[in-house]
Amino acid sequence: MRIEDEVKLDYADVLLRPKRSTLTSRKDVTLEREFSFYHSPKKWKGIPIMTANMATSGTFSMARTLAPYKLITMFHKYYTIEDYTEFFKDFHDPDYIGYTIGIREEDIIQLQKMNEAGLMKHFSFICLDVPNGYIQRFLEVIREIRASYPEHIIIAGNVVTNEMTEEIILAWADIVKIGIGPGSACTTRKMTGVGYPQLSAVIECADAAHGITNKNGACGLIIADGGQQYPSCVAKAFCGGADFNMFGCMFSGFDESGGELVEKNGKKYKEYYGSSSNRALIENYGKKDAHRASEWRHVLMPYKGSIHDFIQDVFGSLRSTGTYIGAAKLKQFPKCATFIRVNRQLTTYLESFETDK
Ligand code: 5GP
């Protein structure tokens, strides 16, 4: 047994110190970024925010809405070849969508079938997604997938430590997904005792990934995945060095989100549930997994209508952060950021009152 004494931080443990700024307006802050990748020869340009690959956020409807904003939709695992064939009849924006698989034999076979059906050319990203990226087989599968898909941008995760981030990039992934247990309704920390405070995980893994560069100067990249409760958390993740932000909770409850619309006591809600929740397993595979307990709560999110206003809110908040810390570009957020450790106090007294919105 060993104890690590160093304090590790979540988003709610810090604020950003305001700094002298020459920016006169939020409009001066550019959110678009352009990336080259450590392995893939592709280049990518857009606003580096993506939906979680969950049934409730990684939907076709979300992709149609987010792609014009240059935001990425990472599809959930449950669409069939027939679903995709239909979808690609009128969707042609590979830069802003990703295909998700796990590492089971049937996942790899499904990917092969997708490729044989000519569908993988429609995706820039392939996301290899497992709850625990520390198992040896994970690295083997990343290598196998890279051998078959040399051009695609490969995302792999989830992990939370620097050494594994490095291993995953050296095992031929381009982007490492960071986060174990920070999810808004995730009970992994409660059920298993495993986890890592998310902001510290992002800072440490970004440092590790960015330290690996190829001969063209492209480095490993990371995604901060989960735990963003407010747009400020997205800003803090970028300030901590995240190249991309991924979340599900803030993308849920909208018309474009998945999950059933539910009416209760005259109010409308939309379901929000995790990929390995009993709800998802029963809906998509007809049964619970006998060997593991669900690590996710099934939540009803207040229904919020269309997602367009929310997107503008996120963009507006990020631009505002930029003006406060003196960063004219998203890329400069880490350089301009100074975090101040605070007591957790993001929720204000009035937030507990109902509003008319
Ligand atoms: P949120 O945006 O709700 O805070 O977090 C979304 C993230 O939670 C996802 O991107 C994924 O990493 C994680 N997640 C999704 N489904 C599950 C699940 O069933 N169990 C756990 N423990 N995490 C999940």
Residues whose N, C-alpha, C, O or C-beta is under 5 A from the ligand:
A	BS01	5GP	A52 N53 P182 G183 S184 A185 C186 T187 T188 D225 G226 G227 Q228 F247 G248 C249 M250 G274 S275 S276 S277 E295 W296
